[in-house]
């Protein structure tokens, strides 16, 4: 319950409901809105975090972080720094870098599963690491794969601009109405 203007409240995983009463001198109105809310959470623990990066920071090697979409929140604006071997499992959520041309992902052995990238995306890792992007849709995006070892497996590229300047292996990807530029690194394309 709050009587302050613009109150903030933290909601937990699952069903949520908000009741808003609006008063003025002559009348009052009451509004109730319900939804199912999900924040990024670590699969085995069920613990929720306010951002994907916060979940990454609290994860350990081998964890799966689930990033769901909900009625109010299906786009995450974050630049991720990953230094552990984890899986980010996206469920109808989109990842967009906060600042154009900043890396979305840097890190160890990372799997991005079922992610939708938006806007300008840079994926990079150091030479001792790898990033695997699987079962994902890359549409209407400028994607740069820079540095390190990157594997693309069973993805859809549609109306995208893809720059490859890393050691990249591409398997079973559907590429349509997209431009691919290989400017460096070793690239392997199989059954695309």
HUBEL-V160382 format. One record per helix or strand. SS is the DSSP state (H for helix, E for strand). FROM is the first residue (numbers start at 1). TO is the last residue. If there is no record, write none. Layout:
{{SS FROM TO} {SS FROM TO}}
This chain:
{{E 14 23} {E 28 37} {E 40 42} {E 48 49} {H 52 58} {E 64 68} {E 75 77} {E 87 91} {E 94 96} {E 103 105} {E 109 113} {E 116 117} {E 120 124} {E 130 134} {E 137 139} {E 142 153} {E 156 158} {E 161 171} {E 174 176} {E 179 184} {E 187 190}}
